Amino acid sequence: MSSPAHSSIPSATPDVDYLPPPDTGLDVVFRDDTMVVVNKPSGLLSVPGRGEGRADCMVSRVCLRFEDAMIVHRLDMATSGLLVLARGEAIQRALSMAFQDRRVSKRYVALVHGLLKEDAGELDLPLVTDWPRRPMQMVCHERGKPSLTRYRVLARDVDRGLSRVELEPITGRSHQLRVHMLAMGHPIAGDPLYGDATVQHAYPRLMLHACRIDMPHPMSGEMLSLSSPAPF
């Protein structure tokens, strides 16, 4: 599959003001003495950002209630859904190793433009940072790192020209799901970075939600299956 056409994405990264959603309290999906799993709202950074006014983030909000909480992985600011935080450095190391060793499975729900022809498939497209437009990523068969996404169509809305898909990132590259769907010709609706103006402004948010995570408990090793329904 060829790289996404440069004409389909902006010529420069938009200068987006950071306007985090109001803090209405934590949506805790799971908690014990070792970890906390919360629902991150769309529009909130996972960790503090660079520059003034970007200290408010998911980890800072969680730490107000769980002082020992430490980030294990991240979600894009525009993505909502399940975010795992460890309680203490030892657990953070254990959970980080589980992610690194691919013992953690994550699934997302997305609304994408167009009607996918196949009911399921894989996207095996190497990704690399598009440095002139960073933090944007692009498909590059010469310099890109191996990147694999599995997809499954959940529903097709012929009238609206949209498909609801489940996405499973086997690798964890930055913006992987967004760039892979764009390269497939089905950009995620409401994406503020990738796609033409119609894609970017069709919805008030990126229609991508981390809906399920399966992972071994860091102490017992028992498999946990946690889920969060998409808010769209």
C-alpha positions in Angstrom: 0.0 0.0 0.0 1.4 3.4 -0.9 2.1 6.2 1.5 -0.7 8.7 2.1 -0.7 11.5 -0.4 0.7 14.8 1.0 -2.2 16.7 -0.5 -4.6 14.9 1.9 -2.9 16.3 5.1 -2.2 19.8 6.1 1.1 21.4 5.0 1.9 22.4 8.6 0.9 21.2 12.1 -2.0 23.4 13.3 -1.2 25.7 16.2 -4.0 24.4 18.5 -4.7 26.1 21.8 -4.8 23.8 24.8 -8.3 23.9 26.3 -8.6 20.9 28.6 -12.1 19.7 29.5 -13.4 20.7 33.0 -12.3 18.5 35.8 -15.6 16.8 36.9 -13.9 14.0 38.8 -12.2 10.8 37.9 -14.0 8.0 36.0 -12.2 5.1 37.7 -12.7 1.8 35.9 -10.4 -0.3 38.1 -8.3 0.4 41.2 -6.3 -1.6 43.8 -3.1 -1.2 45.7 -1.0 -1.7 42.5 -2.7 0.3 39.8 -5.5 2.6 38.7 -7.3 2.5 35.3 -9.3 5.6 34.4 -11.2 6.9 31.4 -9.3 9.8 29.9 -11.6 12.4 28.2 -10.9 13.6 24.8 -9.0 16.9 24.8 -6.9 16.2 27.9 -3.2 15.5 27.7 -2.0 12.2 29.3 1.1 13.9 30.8 2.1 17.5 31.2 2.8 19.2 27.9 5.6 21.6 26.9 5.0 25.3 27.3 2.9 27.4 29.6 -0.6 26.4 30.5 -0.1 22.7 29.7 0.3 21.3 33.3 -3.3 20.1 33.6 -3.3 16.5 32.4 -4.7 13.0 33.2 -1.8 12.0 35.5 -1.9 15.2 37.5 -5.7 14.8 38.1 -5.2 11.2 39.1 -2.4 12.2 41.5 -4.7 14.5 43.4 -6.5 11.3 44.6 -3.8 8.7 44.2 -0.5 10.4 45.2 1.7 7.4 44.1 0.2 7.1 40.6 2.7 7.0 37.7 2.1 6.9 34.0 2.7 3.6 32.2 1.5 4.4 28.6 -0.2 7.3 26.9 -3.1 8.2 24.7 -3.1 11.1 22.2 -4.7 14.2 23.6 -7.6 13.9 21.2 -8.2 10.2 22.0 -10.5 9.2 24.9 -10.6 5.9 26.8 -8.7 3.6 29.1 -5.4 4.7 30.6 -3.4 2.6 33.0 -1.4 4.1 35.8 0.9 2.2 38.2 1.1 2.9 41.9 4.8 3.2 42.7 8.0 2.7 40.8 8.2 -1.1 41.1 4.8 -1.6 39.7 5.5 1.0 37.0 8.5 -1.1 35.9 6.5 -4.3 35.9 3.6 -2.8 33.9 6.0 -1.1 31.4 7.7 -4.5 30.8 4.3 -6.1 30.1 3.5 -3.4 27.5 7.0 -3.7 26.0 6.7 -7.5 25.8 3.3 -7.2 24.2 1.5 -9.1 27.0 -1.0 -6.2 26.9 -3.8 -6.2 24.3 -5.6 -2.9 23.5 -8.6 -2.3 21.3 -10.1 0.9 20.1 -13.4 1.9 18.5 -13.3 4.5 15.7 -15.7 6.2 13.3 -14.0 6.5 9.9 -15.0 8.1 6.7 -16.1 5.9 3.9 -17.4 2.3 3.7 -14.7 -0.3 4.1 -14.9 -3.1 1.5 -13.4 -5.9 3.6 -14.9 -6.9 7.0 -11.5 -7.4 8.6 -7.9 -7.2 7.7 -4.4 -5.9 8.6 -2.4 -2.8 7.9 1.3 -3.5 7.8 2.8 0.0 7.0 6.1 1.3 8.5 5.8 4.7 10.2 8.3 7.5 10.8 8.1 11.1 12.2 7.4 13.7 9.5 10.0 16.1 10.9 9.0 19.3 9.0 5.5 18.8 10.5 6.2 17.0 13.7 4.6 15.6 15.8 2.8 14.3 12.7 3.8 10.8 11.4 3.8 9.3 7.9 4.2 6.0 6.1 7.8 5.5 4.9 9.0 2.2 3.5 12.6 3.3 3.5 13.0 4.7 7.1 9.8 3.8 8.9 9.6 1.4 11.9 7.4 -1.7 11.5 3.8 -0.9 12.4 0.9 -3.4 12.4 -2.8 -2.7 13.0 -5.6 -5.2 12.8 -9.1 -3.9 12.0 -12.7 -5.3 12.0 -15.8 -3.6 10.8 -18.5 -3.3 13.4 -21.1 -1.5 11.3 -21.5 0.5 8.1 -23.7 3.6 7.8 -24.5 3.9 4.1 -26.5 7.1 4.6 -23.7 9.0 6.4 -20.9 7.3 4.5 -19.2 6.1 7.7 -17.9 2.9 9.1 -17.6 1.9 12.8 -14.5 -0.2 13.2 -12.6 -1.9 16.0 -8.8 -1.3 15.8 -6.2 -3.4 17.4 -2.6 -1.9 17.4 -0.1 -4.8 17.5 2.7 -2.3 17.7 2.5 1.0 19.5 3.8 3.8 17.2 2.8 7.4 17.7 -0.5 8.2 15.8 -0.4 4.7 14.4 -4.2 4.1 14.1 -4.8 7.6 12.7 -2.1 7.3 10.0 -2.9 3.7 9.1 -6.6 4.5 8.5 -5.7 7.6 6.5 -3.3 5.5 4.4 -6.1 3.1 3.8 -8.3 5.9 2.5 -10.6 6.0 5.5 -9.4 8.8 7.9 -10.9 8.9 11.4 -13.7 11.4 11.6 -13.0 14.6 13.5 -9.2 14.2 13.3 -7.6 17.6 13.9 -4.3 16.6 12.3 -4.9 14.2 9.5 -7.3 14.4 6.6 -8.8 17.3 4.6 -11.0 20.0 6.1 -14.1 17.9 5.8 -12.6 15.2 7.9 -11.2 17.7 10.4 -14.3 19.7 11.1 -17.1 17.1 10.6 -17.1 16.3 14.4 -16.2 18.3 17.5 -13.6 15.7 18.5 -11.5 12.8 17.2 -13.8 9.8 17.0 -11.4 7.4 18.5 -11.8 5.7 21.9 -9.7 3.1 23.7 -12.5 0.7 24.6 -10.8 -2.4 25.9 -7.5 -3.5 27.5 -6.5 -7.1 28.4 -3.4 -7.4 30.7 -1.8 -9.5 33.4 -2.2 -8.1 36.9 1.3 -6.9 38.0 1.2 -9.0 41.2 -1.0 -12.0 40.7 -0.5 -12.5 37.0 -4.2 -13.0 36.6 -5.5 -11.6 33.3 -7.7 -8.5 33.6 -10.2 -7.6 30.9 -11.3 -4.0 31.3 -13.7 -2.2 29.0 -15.2 1.2 28.4 -18.0 1.9 25.9 -17.3 4.5 23.3 -19.1 7.8 24.0 -20.1 8.2 20.3 
